[in-house]
Amino acid sequence: MLNQIIEGITVQLQSAFGENVTVYSEENQQELLKPCFLISLLRAAQKPFPGNRYHREYSMDIQYFPGEGQAPNHDMNQIAEKLLDVLEYVQTEAGQIRGTNMSCEKRAEGLHFLVNYDLYVRKERTREEAMGEFVIASGIKEE
């Protein structure tokens, strides 16, 4: 599911920002073509629920690195504003997932956009084999 979420984020970013911005999901700082986005998982958590259901939370960090020659603060402000709308929903094979707890931070290296994608999953349990057959003989005991 995590790779599907990353793919959904990538599709949303590419459709919103076009070919002017490259989207990466593997970190290789030396070869980043700026401006670009880098998608990273910060944390994944799972809590059990009754039955065979689980609540999963994926905390994602989408970093934006501005291009050379741009006014970085102005550019990052525009990107942050747009990301709030663009990443509210991402499409996966299971359907749309809504982003929650969205926030942005400006740091020296660029913009960090933080978002959680929460969902419920159902795990199929393996059924144990039923007890084998047996025959009960009953009757009256004669003396």
C-alpha positions in Angstrom: 0.0 0.0 0.0 2.9 2.4 0.8 4.2 2.2 -2.8 0.6 2.9 -4.1 0.4 6.0 -1.9 3.8 7.2 -3.1 2.7 6.6 -6.7 -0.6 8.5 -6.0 1.4 11.5 -4.6 3.7 11.4 -7.7 0.7 11.5 -10.1 -0.9 14.4 -8.2 2.4 16.4 -8.2 3.1 15.8 -11.9 -0.4 16.8 -12.9 -0.4 19.9 -10.8 3.2 21.2 -11.6 3.8 19.6 -15.0 7.1 18.8 -16.5 8.8 21.9 -15.0 9.3 20.1 -11.7 10.8 16.6 -11.3 9.4 14.2 -8.7 11.8 11.7 -6.9 11.0 8.9 -4.5 14.6 7.7 -4.1 17.0 10.0 -2.4 20.2 10.9 -4.3 21.0 14.4 -3.3 23.9 14.8 -5.8 21.8 14.2 -8.9 18.6 16.1 -8.1 17.5 18.4 -10.9 16.0 21.4 -9.3 13.3 22.5 -8.9 12.1 19.1 -7.7 10.1 17.2 -5.1 11.4 14.3 -3.0 8.8 12.0 -1.5 9.8 10.1 1.7 8.1 8.0 4.4 8.7 9.4 7.9 6.7 6.9 9.9 4.3 4.0 9.5 2.2 2.9 12.4 -0.5 0.2 12.8 -3.1 -0.3 15.5 -5.3 -3.4 15.8 -9.1 -3.0 15.9 -11.7 -5.7 16.7 -11.9 -8.6 14.4 -9.2 -8.7 11.7 -9.2 -4.9 11.0 -6.2 -2.6 11.5 -5.8 1.2 11.3 -2.6 2.2 9.4 -1.1 5.6 9.4 1.6 6.7 6.9 3.3 9.9 7.7 4.9 11.4 4.6 7.4 14.2 3.9 7.3 15.8 0.5 10.3 18.0 0.2 10.5 20.8 -2.4 13.8 22.1 -3.6 13.5 25.5 -5.5 15.4 26.0 -8.7 18.4 28.3 -9.2 17.7 31.9 -9.9 14.2 31.8 -8.4 13.2 33.9 -5.4 13.2 30.9 -3.0 10.8 32.3 -0.3 8.2 33.5 -2.9 8.5 30.2 -4.8 8.2 28.1 -1.6 5.2 30.1 -0.4 3.3 29.4 -3.7 4.2 25.7 -3.6 3.1 25.3 0.0 -0.2 26.9 -0.7 -0.8 24.7 -3.8 0.2 21.5 -2.0 -2.5 22.0 0.6 -5.0 21.5 -2.2 -3.2 19.1 -4.5 -2.4 16.5 -1.8 -5.7 16.4 0.0 -6.6 13.3 -1.9 -4.4 10.7 -3.6 -5.7 7.8 -5.8 -4.6 4.2 -5.1 -5.7 0.9 -6.4 -8.0 0.7 -3.4 -9.6 4.1 -4.1 -9.0 7.6 -2.9 -7.2 8.3 0.4 -7.6 11.6 2.2 -4.5 13.4 3.6 -4.7 14.7 7.1 -2.6 16.7 9.5 -1.0 18.7 6.7 1.7 21.2 7.6 4.6 23.0 6.0 8.0 24.0 7.3 10.7 26.1 5.6 14.2 24.9 6.3 17.6 25.9 4.9 17.5 23.2 2.2 13.9 23.8 1.1 10.3 23.3 2.0 9.0 20.3 3.9 5.3 19.4 3.4 4.1 16.9 6.0 0.9 14.9 5.5 -0.6 11.7 6.9 -2.6 9.1 4.9 -4.7 7.0 7.2 -6.7 3.9 6.2 -8.2 0.7 7.5 -7.1 -2.7 6.3 -8.6 -6.1 6.8 -6.3 -9.0 7.1 -7.6 -12.4 6.0 -7.1 -15.0 8.7 -6.1 -18.5 7.9 -8.9 -20.9 8.9 -7.8 -23.7 11.0 -8.8 -27.2 9.8 -12.0 -28.4 11.5 -11.8 -31.4 13.8 -11.9 -34.7 11.9 -14.9 -37.0 11.9 -15.6 -39.5 14.7 -18.3 -42.0 15.4 -20.1 -42.3 18.7 -21.4 -45.8 19.5 -24.1 -45.8 22.0 -26.3 -48.5 23.3 -27.4 -50.4 26.4 -24.8 -52.6 28.1 -26.2 -56.0 28.9 -25.0 -57.9 32.0 
